[in-house]
Amino acid sequence: MPYFADQMFFGVPGDLNPWDVRFDPADAASLSIEADGRTRFRLVTEPAFRRAFVVTGDGVGHELSLLFGERSIQIWEATLDLADGIGYTFALETDDGRPVYRLPAGIGNAVERLDRWTLDPSTIRRTATPGWSRGMVMYQIFPERFYNGDPSLDPDGATPWGSEPGWLDFQGGDLIGIAEKVAHLERLGVDCVYLNPIFTSPSTHRYDAIDYYTVDPALGGNDSLRALVDALHRRDIRLIIDTSFNHCHPRFFAFADIVDNGAASPYADWFTVTDWPARVIFRPDRLAAEGYRDPRRYRDYMERFAATSGVPVEIADDDGPAVNLTYEAWYGVPSLPRIDLANPDARSYFLDVARYWIREYGIDGWRMDVARYVDFDFWREFREAVKAVEPDAYLIAEIMGDASKWLQGDTFDATMNYTFRQLIIDFAAKRTGTGHDLADGLARMYATYSPDVVASSQNLLGSHDTARFLHEAGGDVSRLRLATAAQLTLPGAPGLYYGDEVGMTGGEEPASRGAFPWHDPNAWDTDQLHLVRSLTALRRGHPSLRNGTMDIVGRWRDGIAFVRTLGSDRVLIVIDRRSDPDPVRIRVDTADPAILWGTGTLRRDEGSLTVVPGSEVVIVGL
């Protein structure tokens, strides 16, 4: 076959308008190797095409399927078994029949000698995530506020359980308490618990660790973690823990040493000090002028910092900045000095921490805070270190926004999907977006990552860093139920934030970190609890809801309909935010539909299924 066999796949030159046809072989979202060794190709285009092909150098066209076809985007995909070293390009046909050829250089009129990509499996991304993480139900716990299992561990001055959450106020939650409530988690259908930081620290959030090798005594110490891991594993529930390797507390041994010994400290290069000695220059009279929201609270914070951190605080009254640090810190917060992981010794220390808790305590993975602010190459070594101890460990990054750089198979397995949260907030809580907007946004979001990454990423409605969903919804519990149903049926790993299953609310932190209302069962929203339990049970009974593909089959102003498919298991989900929606007509191939969840009636007519919902969410077995 001559080299020019694929020169013009459609037999005529290609149209040279500036068509939006995106393909990047270096991005796992576009090109990756599947577990069975085949190659997955994906094109992202403007909504102008009716057919698309991968065309190999021998002139053979391999048709791609339309994965999503929304008003502003089309996503085409095919998984193929092609020979190593073969050249390939793409050929598309517009809705009005014009040929379009996508080459490495962009849109072209035909394929010439140097116009092909070459299939080289050694350079193609592999994004295989742990099998147990795909479609799992996660449950995020802020340990200090979940349950007080041993009051004797409470820090001095702890406030009563259920008090208004404060920045610095402890209420006594501990790991013993979490272990006592594992039956609740099991009944809830949880597959994995994600704990916010647990290492020794003076704060409630513990992102300012003092000792990365000890669980805070106020949480029960190292033995309590071992007991919790055992209690969860007996119920087939995994556990991942959270920390920051970007910043620490000033009493962390290395930073404390540079405070004591200055530039002569052997740890001087673990941090960035711009003017020795490391100190804070504080000008309290400048707080109001610089727009600090609560100058009195910040003064209290600085008094506490000066008394407990070991860092010298100089009070000044000149015209300099209100708070001037002579060392780098996360967002300029004095109590969070930034660790320089470019230093080999610092890097080695934290890689050992990462291995230690996997090896010695059997945790199942890590959630890493502010991953965007850590040297990128560190994460490659971090992955290698953890996976060498436990290949099936799960690594999830906190990245708000596009996390694709960190999800190429060489650093993290998954991300906290704050994009998902934004889409559901807009549609279900604020109702500023339509069903068309939701369908379009979901298609764009799923186009950003490979399928394994999508399946393993945490689809959250709220977290310790955000207002709770019910607060965002103005206290409307029907909107929480709608969002929860979407969360538990769309592709990904639904991430429940502790207490959402009983209707907890709260604004921005610290209000979103309230105590779980074990003390007040009358405050529980039992309808919400039943919804979560019933939908997680449905996920266990229908594997398509956990790992199936997604096909959006309907979208309208107030809702969407989509089908999840895995083998012979097919489920239709209709989500409509109105209380009395009109009949929804869906073109879907089905012989014997049956309502699995929700209420409504069904009618079949000439290849269409009409769903007349009696509730905002109806799930139909096909």
C-alpha positions in Angstrom: 0.0 0.0 0.0 1.6 3.4 -1.0 2.3 5.9 1.7 -0.3 8.2 0.3 -3.2 5.8 0.8 -4.7 8.0 3.4 -4.0 11.2 1.5 -7.7 12.2 1.1 -9.9 9.8 3.0 -13.1 11.2 1.6 -11.7 11.4 -2.0 -11.6 15.2 -2.1 -9.5 18.0 -0.5 -10.5 19.0 3.0 -12.4 22.2 3.9 -9.9 24.8 5.2 -12.2 26.8 7.5 -10.7 27.1 11.1 -12.6 24.2 12.5 -12.2 23.5 16.2 -11.0 19.9 16.4 -8.8 19.2 19.4 -6.4 16.3 19.9 -3.2 16.2 22.0 -1.4 12.9 22.1 0.5 14.0 25.2 -2.7 14.3 27.2 -4.3 11.2 28.6 -7.8 12.7 28.0 -7.0 12.5 24.2 -4.9 9.3 24.0 -4.3 6.6 26.6 -3.5 2.9 26.8 -6.4 0.9 28.3 -6.0 -2.1 30.8 -6.4 -4.5 27.9 -3.6 -2.9 25.9 -5.7 -1.2 23.3 -5.5 2.5 22.5 -8.2 4.9 23.3 -8.6 7.9 21.0 -10.7 11.0 21.8 -11.5 14.1 19.7 -13.1 17.2 21.1 -14.8 19.3 18.5 -17.3 22.1 18.0 -20.9 20.9 17.3 -20.6 20.7 13.6 -19.9 17.1 12.6 -21.9 14.0 11.8 -19.0 11.5 11.5 -15.4 11.2 12.6 -12.6 8.6 11.8 -9.2 7.6 12.9 -7.4 7.1 9.6 -4.3 4.9 9.5 -1.5 5.2 7.0 -2.9 2.2 5.0 -6.0 4.3 4.3 -8.3 2.4 6.7 -10.8 4.5 8.6 -11.8 3.4 12.1 -15.1 5.2 13.0 -15.3 7.0 16.3 -18.5 7.0 18.3 -20.2 10.3 19.4 -19.8 10.2 23.2 -21.4 13.6 23.9 -23.1 15.9 21.5 -24.1 19.1 23.2 -24.9 22.6 22.0 -21.3 23.8 22.3 -19.2 20.6 22.2 -18.9 17.2 20.6 -16.8 14.4 22.0 -15.8 11.5 19.8 -14.1 8.3 21.1 -12.9 4.9 19.9 -10.8 2.2 21.6 -8.8 0.4 18.9 -6.2 -2.4 18.5 -3.6 -0.9 16.2 -0.1 -1.9 15.3 2.8 -0.2 17.0 4.5 2.4 14.7 1.5 2.9 12.4 0.8 6.5 11.3 -2.6 8.0 11.9 -4.6 11.2 11.4 -8.3 12.1 11.7 -11.0 12.7 9.1 -14.4 14.2 9.9 -17.5 15.1 7.9 -19.5 18.1 8.7 -23.3 18.1 9.1 -23.5 19.5 5.5 -21.1 17.0 4.1 -17.8 18.8 3.9 -14.6 16.8 4.6 -12.3 18.0 7.4 -8.8 16.6 8.0 -7.1 17.0 11.3 -3.3 16.6 11.2 -0.5 17.2 13.7 -0.1 20.7 12.3 -3.9 21.4 12.5 -6.6 21.5 9.8 -5.2 20.5 6.4 -6.4 20.0 2.9 -4.9 16.5 2.6 -2.4 14.1 4.3 1.2 14.5 3.1 4.5 12.7 3.9 5.1 14.3 7.3 1.5 14.8 8.3 0.9 11.8 10.6 1.2 11.0 14.3 3.0 7.8 15.0 1.5 5.3 17.4 4.2 4.6 20.0 2.8 2.8 23.1 6.0 3.6 25.1 5.0 7.3 25.0 1.3 7.0 25.5 -0.2 7.8 29.0 -1.6 5.0 31.2 -4.0 6.3 33.8 -5.1 3.0 35.4 -6.6 4.0 38.8 -7.1 1.5 41.7 -10.0 -0.7 40.7 -11.6 -0.3 44.1 -11.7 3.5 43.7 -13.8 3.6 40.5 -17.3 4.7 41.4 -16.8 4.2 45.1 -18.8 6.2 47.6 -16.5 8.4 49.7 -17.3 9.9 53.0 -15.2 12.9 54.2 -14.8 13.4 57.9 -13.4 16.5 59.8 -12.2 14.4 62.8 -12.5 17.1 65.4 -16.3 17.4 64.8 -17.5 13.9 64.0 -17.9 12.1 67.4 -16.3 12.4 70.8 -15.5 8.8 71.7 -13.2 9.6 74.7 -13.9 12.9 76.5 -10.7 12.3 78.6 -8.7 13.3 75.5 -10.4 16.7 75.1 -8.0 19.6 74.9 -8.2 22.1 77.7 -10.9 24.6 77.3 -12.9 22.5 74.8 -16.5 23.8 74.2 -19.6 21.6 74.5 -20.4 19.3 71.6 -22.7 21.0 69.2 -21.5 24.5 70.1 -21.3 27.1 67.3 -18.1 26.1 65.5 -15.2 28.6 66.0 -11.8 29.0 64.4 -9.9 27.9 67.4 -12.5 26.1 69.5 -12.2 22.3 70.1 -15.2 20.2 70.7 -13.5 16.8 71.3 -14.0 14.7 68.2 -11.5 11.8 67.9 -10.6 8.7 66.0 -12.1 6.6 68.8 -15.4 8.2 68.1 -15.2 7.5 64.4 -14.4 3.8 65.1 -17.5 3.7 67.3 -19.7 4.9 64.4 -18.4 2.6 61.6 -21.8 0.8 61.6 -23.4 4.1 60.6 -20.9 4.3 57.7 -21.6 0.7 56.7 -25.4 1.2 56.6 -24.8 4.4 54.6 -23.1 2.4 51.9 -19.7 4.0 52.3 -16.7 2.4 50.4 -14.0 4.8 51.6 -13.5 7.2 54.4 -11.4 10.3 53.8 -10.1 11.9 57.0 -9.0 15.5 57.2 -5.5 15.8 58.8 -4.8 13.9 62.0 -1.2 14.6 62.8 -0.1 16.4 66.0 -1.0 20.0 65.7 -2.4 22.9 67.9 -5.3 23.7 65.5 -8.7 22.1 64.8 -7.9 21.7 61.1 -4.4 20.3 61.6 -3.0 21.4 58.3 -0.2 22.9 60.4 1.4 19.6 61.5 4.1 19.6 64.2 5.0 16.0 63.9 4.2 13.9 60.8 4.9 10.6 62.5 2.4 10.9 65.3 -1.4 11.1 65.4 -2.5 13.9 67.6 -3.0 12.6 71.2 -6.3 14.6 71.3 -7.5 12.3 68.5 -6.3 9.1 70.4 -2.7 8.8 69.1 -1.2 6.2 66.7 -3.0 3.2 68.3 -6.4 4.8 67.6 -5.5 5.0 63.9 -4.5 1.4 63.8 -7.8 0.4 65.5 -9.8 2.6 63.1 -8.1 1.1 60.0 -8.9 -2.4 61.4 -12.5 -1.6 62.2 -13.1 -0.2 58.7 -11.3 -2.9 56.8 -13.4 -5.6 58.6 -16.3 -4.0 56.8 -14.5 -3.6 53.5 -14.3 0.1 53.9 -11.0 1.8 52.9 -9.3 4.7 54.6 -7.3 7.6 53.2 -5.7 10.4 55.2 -5.0 14.0 54.4 -2.1 16.3 55.1 -0.1 19.1 53.6 3.5 18.7 52.6 3.5 22.4 51.4 3.5 23.9 54.9 3.8 23.0 58.5 3.6 24.5 62.0 6.5 26.7 63.2 7.2 24.1 65.9 7.9 21.4 63.3 11.4 20.3 64.3 13.1 21.7 61.1 11.6 25.1 61.3 12.0 25.3 65.1 15.7 24.7 64.5 16.1 27.6 62.1 14.3 29.8 64.6 16.8 28.7 67.2 20.0 28.6 65.1 19.4 30.9 62.2 21.2 30.5 59.0 23.6 28.0 60.7 20.8 25.5 61.1 21.2 22.3 59.0 17.6 22.8 58.0 18.0 26.4 56.7 17.4 25.3 53.1 14.2 23.4 54.0 12.5 26.8 54.0 13.0 30.2 52.3 14.0 33.0 54.7 14.4 36.4 53.1 15.9 38.2 56.1 17.5 36.5 59.1 16.5 35.8 61.8 13.1 34.3 60.8 10.5 36.5 62.4 7.3 38.4 62.0 7.1 42.1 62.0 3.6 43.1 63.1 2.0 46.6 62.8 -1.5 46.2 64.4 -2.4 49.8 63.7 -2.2 49.1 60.0 -4.8 46.2 60.0 -7.9 48.3 59.4 -6.2 50.5 56.7 -5.2 47.3 54.8 -8.8 46.0 54.8 -8.5 43.1 57.4 -12.1 42.1 58.0 -11.8 41.6 61.7 -8.7 43.4 63.1 -9.5 42.4 66.7 -9.7 38.8 65.8 -6.4 39.1 64.0 -4.8 40.7 67.0 -5.9 37.8 69.1 -4.5 35.4 66.6 -1.1 37.2 66.6 -1.1 37.2 70.5 -1.7 33.4 70.4 0.9 33.0 67.7 3.5 34.9 69.6 2.9 32.9 72.7 2.8 29.4 71.2 4.8 29.3 67.9 8.3 30.1 69.1 8.7 32.6 66.3 9.8 36.2 67.4 7.1 38.8 66.8 8.4 42.4 66.5 5.8 45.2 67.0 6.3 48.2 64.8 4.4 51.4 64.3 5.8 52.7 61.0 4.1 52.7 57.6 5.2 49.2 56.5 2.7 46.3 55.9 0.5 45.2 58.7 2.0 41.8 58.7 5.5 41.3 57.3 7.1 37.8 57.4 10.8 37.3 56.8 10.1 33.8 55.6 7.8 32.3 52.9 4.4 31.1 54.2 1.3 29.8 52.6 -0.7 32.8 51.6 1.3 34.8 54.1 -0.2 33.1 57.1 2.5 33.3 59.9 1.7 29.9 61.4 2.1 28.1 58.0 5.8 28.4 56.9 6.2 26.9 53.4 8.4 23.8 53.0 10.9 23.9 50.1 10.6 20.4 48.6 13.3 21.2 46.1 15.7 20.6 48.9 16.8 16.9 48.7 16.8 16.3 52.4 13.3 17.8 52.9 12.1 15.8 50.0 13.5 12.6 51.3 11.9 13.2 54.7 8.4 13.7 53.3 8.7 10.8 50.9 9.5 8.6 53.9 6.4 10.0 55.7 4.3 9.0 52.7 5.6 5.5 52.7 5.5 5.1 56.5 1.7 5.3 57.0 1.0 3.0 54.1 3.5 0.4 55.2 3.1 0.5 59.0 -0.6 1.3 59.5 -2.2 0.0 56.3 -3.9 3.2 55.2 -5.2 2.9 51.7 -4.0 6.2 50.2 -3.5 9.9 50.6 -5.4 13.1 49.9 -2.8 15.8 49.4 -3.6 19.4 50.3 -2.8 22.3 48.0 -1.1 20.1 45.5 -0.9 22.9 43.0 1.6 24.8 45.2 4.1 21.9 45.6 6.9 21.4 43.1 5.4 19.3 40.3 8.3 16.9 40.1 7.9 16.0 43.8 4.6 14.4 43.0 6.2 12.0 40.5 8.6 10.8 43.2 5.7 10.7 45.7 3.7 8.4 43.5 6.7 6.1 42.9 7.4 6.0 46.7 3.8 5.1 47.7 3.1 2.7 44.8 6.3 0.8 45.6 4.9 0.0 49.0 1.3 -0.6 47.9 0.5 -0.5 44.1 -3.2 -0.3 44.9 -2.9 2.8 47.0 -5.2 5.7 46.0 -3.8 9.2 45.5 -6.1 12.2 45.3 -5.1 15.8 44.9 -6.9 19.0 46.0 -6.9 21.0 42.8 -9.7 23.5 42.4 -10.3 23.8 38.7 -8.6 22.0 35.8 -6.4 19.3 37.3 -5.5 17.6 34.0 -1.7 18.3 34.5 -1.8 16.2 37.7 -3.9 13.4 36.2 -1.7 12.0 33.4 -0.9 8.7 35.2 2.4 9.9 36.6 1.4 11.8 39.8 -2.2 11.5 41.1 -5.0 9.0 40.4 -7.8 11.5 40.9 -8.9 15.0 42.0 -11.5 16.6 44.3 -13.9 17.5 41.6 -14.8 21.1 42.5 -15.9 21.6 38.9 -18.7 19.0 39.5 -19.7 20.9 42.6 -19.9 24.2 40.7 -22.2 22.6 38.0 -24.5 21.1 40.6 -24.6 24.3 42.7 -25.6 26.3 39.6 -28.3 23.8 38.5 -29.7 22.5 41.8 -28.9 25.1 44.5 -28.8 28.5 42.8 -30.9 27.5 39.8 -28.9 30.0 37.6 -28.1 27.3 35.0 -30.5 25.3 32.9 -30.5 21.6 32.0 -28.8 22.5 28.8 -26.1 24.3 30.7 -25.7 21.2 33.0 -25.4 18.8 30.1 -22.9 21.1 28.3 -20.8 21.5 31.5 -20.8 17.8 32.2 -19.7 17.0 28.7 -16.8 19.5 28.9 -15.8 18.3 32.4 -15.8 14.6 31.3 -13.8 15.5 28.2 -11.0 16.9 30.4 -9.9 13.6 31.9 -9.5 9.9 30.9 -12.4 7.6 31.9 -10.5 6.0 34.8 -9.7 9.4 36.3 -13.4 10.4 35.9 -14.5 7.3 37.6 -12.2 7.7 40.6 -12.5 11.5 41.2 -14.4 12.7 44.2 -17.7 14.3 43.1 -18.4 16.6 46.0 -21.2 18.9 46.9 -19.3 20.6 49.8 -16.3 20.2 51.9 -14.4 21.6 54.9 -13.2 24.5 52.6 -16.7 25.5 51.3 -20.1 26.3 52.5 -22.3 23.2 52.8 -24.7 22.6 50.0 -27.8 23.1 52.0 -26.5 26.6 52.9 -25.9 27.3 49.3 -29.5 26.2 48.5 -30.9 28.6 51.1 -32.0 25.8 53.4 -34.2 24.2 50.7 -34.0 20.5 51.5 -35.6 19.5 48.2 -32.6 21.0 46.4 -30.3 19.0 48.6 -32.1 15.8 47.7 -32.0 16.6 44.0 -28.3 17.3 44.1 -27.6 14.2 46.2 -29.5 12.1 43.6 -27.4 13.6 40.8 -24.2 13.1 42.8 -25.1 9.4 43.4 -26.0 8.6 39.7 -23.5 10.6 37.6 -20.1 9.1 36.7 -17.4 9.5 39.4 -16.9 8.7 43.0 -19.6 10.5 45.0 -18.1 12.3 48.0 -20.4 12.8 50.9 -19.3 15.4 53.4 -20.0 14.2 57.0 -23.5 15.2 58.1 -24.9 15.9 54.6 -26.8 12.6 54.9 -28.8 14.1 57.8 -29.2 17.6 56.4 -26.4 19.5 58.2 -26.0 23.1 57.1 -23.4 25.8 57.6 -21.8 28.7 55.7 -18.1 29.2 54.9 -15.6 27.8 57.3 -15.7 27.5 60.3 -19.5 27.3 60.0 -19.2 24.3 57.6 -17.3 22.4 60.3 -20.0 21.9 62.8 -20.4 18.9 65.2 -22.3 16.0 63.8 -25.7 16.0 65.7 -25.4 12.7 67.5 -26.5 14.7 70.5 -29.8 15.8 68.8 -31.4 13.0 66.7 -34.5 15.3 66.3 -32.3 17.5 64.1 -31.7 14.7 61.6 -33.4 14.9 58.2 -34.4 11.2 58.1 -35.8 11.6 54.5 -32.4 12.7 53.4 -30.8 9.8 55.3 -33.1 7.3 53.6 -32.4 8.8 50.2 -28.6 8.3 50.6 -29.0 4.7 51.9 -31.4 3.7 49.2 -29.3 5.2 46.4 -26.1 3.7 47.6 -27.9 0.3 47.8 -29.1 0.9 44.2 -25.5 1.5 43.1 -24.5 -1.8 44.6 -27.3 -3.6 42.8 -26.6 -1.9 39.4 -23.0 -1.9 38.4 -23.7 0.6 35.6 -24.3 3.3 38.3 -20.8 2.7 39.6 -18.7 2.1 36.5 -21.0 2.4 33.5 -20.7 4.8 30.5 -22.9 7.8 30.3 -25.1 8.9 27.4 -27.1 12.1 27.8 -30.4 11.4 26.0 -32.4 14.5 27.0 -31.9 18.0 28.2 -34.5 20.8 28.7 -34.7 24.0 30.7 -35.2 22.3 34.1 -33.6 18.9 33.7 -31.6 16.2 32.0 -31.9 12.5 31.3 -29.0 10.2 30.9 -28.4 6.5 30.5 -25.7 4.6 32.4 -24.6 1.3 30.7 -22.3 -1.5 31.7 -22.7 -4.7 29.7 -26.4 -5.7 29.9 -27.1 -3.5 32.9 -28.7 -0.2 31.7 -30.3 2.5 33.8 -32.1 5.7 32.8 -32.0 8.6 35.2 -34.4 11.5 34.8 -33.6 14.6 36.9 -36.1 17.5 36.8 -35.9 20.3 39.4 -39.6 21.2 39.0 -42.1 19.7 41.5 -44.7 18.8 38.8 -42.8 18.4 35.5 -44.5 17.7 32.2 -44.0 14.3 30.6 -40.4 13.7 29.4 -40.1 11.8 26.1 -36.8 10.0 25.7 -35.7 8.1 22.6 -34.1 5.0 24.1 -34.1 1.3 23.1 -35.9 -0.7 25.8 -38.3 -3.6 25.8 -39.4 -3.8 29.4 -38.7 -0.6 31.4 -39.4 -0.5 35.1 -39.1 2.2 37.7 -36.3 1.4 40.2 -36.4 4.5 42.3 -38.6 7.5 42.6 -42.2 7.7 41.4 -43.9 8.2 38.0 -45.4 6.4 35.1 -44.0 5.0 31.9 -45.3 4.8 28.3 -43.6 3.1 25.4 -44.4 4.4 21.9 -42.5 3.7 18.6 -39.0 3.6 20.0 -39.6 6.3 22.6 -40.1 6.1 26.3 -42.3 8.7 27.9 -41.6 9.3 31.6 -44.2 11.1 33.6 -42.3 11.9 36.8 -44.1 11.9 40.1 -40.9 13.0 41.8 -37.9 15.2 40.9 -35.7 12.1 40.2 -36.9 8.9 38.5 -34.5 6.0 37.9 -35.7 3.5 35.3 -34.2 0.0 34.6 -34.0 -0.6 30.9 
